[in-house]
Amino acid sequence: MKWTDIQDIAIALTEAHADVDPTTVRFTDLHKWVMALPGFDDDPNRSGEKILEAIQQAWIDEV
C-alpha cells in the first residue's frame, strides 16, 4: 500500500484498531499506525496533513 491508497488504508485501520474511535486519533499517531500496517510500503515523508485527513475521514466512513 501507498499513501494514496486511502480506502485500503482505512479498511486496514478498521481491522487493526477496531476498538479505537477514529475521530479521537491524533495525526502523529495515525501516521505511525499507517506506517505499521502490514503491506504498507511508502516513504514516511510523502504523507501530509491533507493525506492524513483523507485517511481519517475514510476511516470514519468505514466505521
N, C-alpha and C positions, 0 to 999 in steps of 0.2 A: 504494500500500500504506500501511497504517496500522500502528501498534504492535500492534494486536490481531490482525493477520493473521499469526499466529505461523508457521503451516505454510508459507505463501507466502514469508515471510522466510527460513525455514530452507532451503527449496529454492534460493532465490536466493543465499544464502550458500554453499551447497554448490557451486553453479556458479561463483561469483565467487572462491572461495577453496578450490579443490579440493585444494591442497597443504597445507592447514592442518588440524591436529588440533583440533577444536572444544573438547576438554577442556582445552586449554592457553591458551585465549583469555581475556584479562582483560576484565572488563565495560566498562572505559573504551574499549578497542579495539573490542569488539563494538558498542558504541553508535555509534562513528564509522563502522564498516563498514556498519551498518544504514542510517544516515543517507545514506551514499554510494550505496546501491543504486539502480539505475535504476527509476523508478516509485514510489520511496518519497516520500511527501509527508505528513508529520505533524509536529507540534510536537516539537522535541527534548526539551522539558521534560515531555512526557507519559509518558516511559518511567521505569521504576523498577527496583529490584532484582528484584522478582517477574517483571516482564515480560522482563527480560534473562535471568533464569534459565530461564524457559519457552522463550525463543528458543534459548538454548544447548542445552537438553535436546532440543528438536525437531531441532536441527541434528545433534546426536549420533545421534539415532534415524535421521535421514535418511542419515547416512554408514554 
